[in-house]
Amino acid sequence: MTIDQVLAQLRERGLRITPQRRSIVALLLEHEGHMTAQEVHDHLLPRFPDVSLDTVYRNLRLLSVLGIACQSHLQTGQAARFALASGRDHHHHLICIECGATVEFADCPMETLVKDVTARHGFTPAGHALEIYGYCAQCLGREQNP
């Protein structure tokens, strides 16, 4: 995905392209993996000294709600992390509770379950997320080789 494609999606939805919003999208495109709102804010401060963390967070949440970015909740005591969506319908995450490393995977074991449960309860799903917490190979190696 390019910055022009992302900005076109925002324009199609009637959203303004502010310099801060453009910079957030560009940063997410450049960055490998997921970033916290604080990390995004820290990167923006030299260029936009008046940008608030709240503004960054609102923009990241907006991108997530629109399906342009994905949010990983990291139930590890760390802050939520964001990355641009990969263009697939959705993906899920393996999250290391030691170092916070995140691995995305596309295969979805949840499709049938989501359809069954929502049909039983008369619920129309808009999406779902799966996060699996554990330890990455690097962190497991550290524990075994102190």
C-alpha positions in Angstrom: 0.0 0.0 0.0 1.3 3.5 -0.8 0.7 6.8 1.0 -1.4 8.0 -2.0 -3.6 5.0 -1.8 -4.2 5.4 1.9 -4.9 9.2 1.6 -7.3 8.5 -1.3 -9.2 6.1 1.0 -9.4 8.9 3.6 -10.6 11.4 1.0 -13.2 9.0 -0.3 -14.7 8.9 3.2 -14.8 12.7 3.3 -11.9 13.1 5.7 -9.4 16.0 5.6 -5.7 15.2 5.0 -4.0 17.3 7.7 -0.2 17.4 7.8 -0.2 15.4 11.1 -2.5 12.7 9.6 -0.3 12.5 6.5 2.8 12.1 8.7 1.1 9.4 10.8 0.3 7.4 7.7 3.8 7.9 6.3 5.4 6.8 9.6 3.2 3.6 9.8 4.1 2.8 6.2 7.9 3.2 6.9 7.9 1.4 10.2 8.2 -2.4 10.3 5.7 -3.8 12.8 3.4 -2.2 15.2 3.9 1.1 17.1 2.3 2.5 20.2 0.6 5.9 20.1 3.5 7.2 22.3 6.1 6.0 19.8 4.2 7.7 16.9 3.9 10.9 19.0 7.6 10.8 19.8 8.4 10.6 16.1 6.1 13.5 15.2 7.2 15.9 17.9 10.3 17.3 16.1 8.2 18.2 13.1 5.0 19.1 15.0 5.9 20.3 18.5 2.3 21.2 19.3 0.8 17.8 18.4 -0.8 16.2 21.4 -0.7 12.5 22.2 -4.5 12.6 22.2 -4.5 13.8 18.6 -2.2 11.0 17.6 -4.3 8.4 19.4 -7.6 9.7 17.9 -6.0 9.5 14.4 -4.7 6.0 15.0 -8.1 4.9 16.3 -9.8 6.5 13.3 -7.5 4.6 10.9 -8.3 1.4 12.8 -12.1 1.9 12.7 -11.9 2.6 9.0 -9.9 -0.7 8.5 -6.9 1.2 7.2 -4.8 0.3 10.2 -5.0 -2.6 12.6 -4.8 -2.4 16.4 -3.2 -5.0 18.6 -4.4 -4.7 22.1 -1.4 -6.4 23.8 -3.0 -7.8 26.9 0.4 -7.7 28.4 0.3 -4.5 30.4 1.8 -2.6 27.4 0.0 0.0 25.4 -2.1 -0.9 22.3 0.0 -1.0 19.1 -1.0 0.1 15.6 0.2 -0.7 12.1 -1.3 -0.1 8.6 -3.5 -2.9 7.5 -1.9 -5.3 5.1 -4.7 -5.1 2.5 -6.1 -8.5 3.4 -9.6 -8.7 4.8 -8.2 -9.2 8.3 -5.3 -10.9 10.1 -4.5 -12.0 13.6 -1.5 -11.8 15.9 0.9 -13.9 17.9 2.2 -11.6 20.7 5.2 -12.3 22.9 4.4 -11.3 26.5 8.1 -10.9 27.2 9.4 -8.5 24.5 6.1 -7.5 22.8 7.2 -8.9 19.4 4.1 -9.3 17.1 3.7 -11.8 14.3 0.8 -11.4 11.9 -0.9 -14.4 10.4 -3.7 -14.5 7.8 -5.3 -18.0 8.3 -8.4 -17.6 10.3 -9.7 -20.4 12.5 -12.5 -18.2 13.7 -14.7 -17.9 10.6 -17.1 -20.7 11.3 -17.3 -19.9 15.0 -18.1 -16.3 14.3 -20.8 -17.2 11.8 -22.4 -19.8 14.2 -22.3 -17.6 17.3 -23.6 -14.5 15.7 -26.4 -16.3 13.8 -27.5 -17.9 17.1 -27.7 -14.5 18.8 -29.1 -12.5 15.9 -26.0 -10.5 15.8 -24.4 -9.0 12.6 -20.6 -9.1 12.9 -18.5 -6.2 11.6 -15.2 -7.9 12.3 -13.2 -9.8 14.8 -9.7 -10.1 16.1 -7.6 -13.0 17.5 -4.5 -12.4 19.6 -2.5 -15.3 20.9 -0.1 -14.6 23.8 3.0 -16.5 24.6 6.8 -16.4 24.2 8.7 -15.9 21.0 11.6 -18.2 20.1 14.1 -15.5 21.0 12.7 -15.0 24.5 12.5 -18.7 25.1 16.1 -19.1 24.0 17.1 -16.4 26.5 15.4 -18.3 29.3 17.1 -21.5 28.4 20.5 -19.8 27.9 20.9 -17.2 30.7 
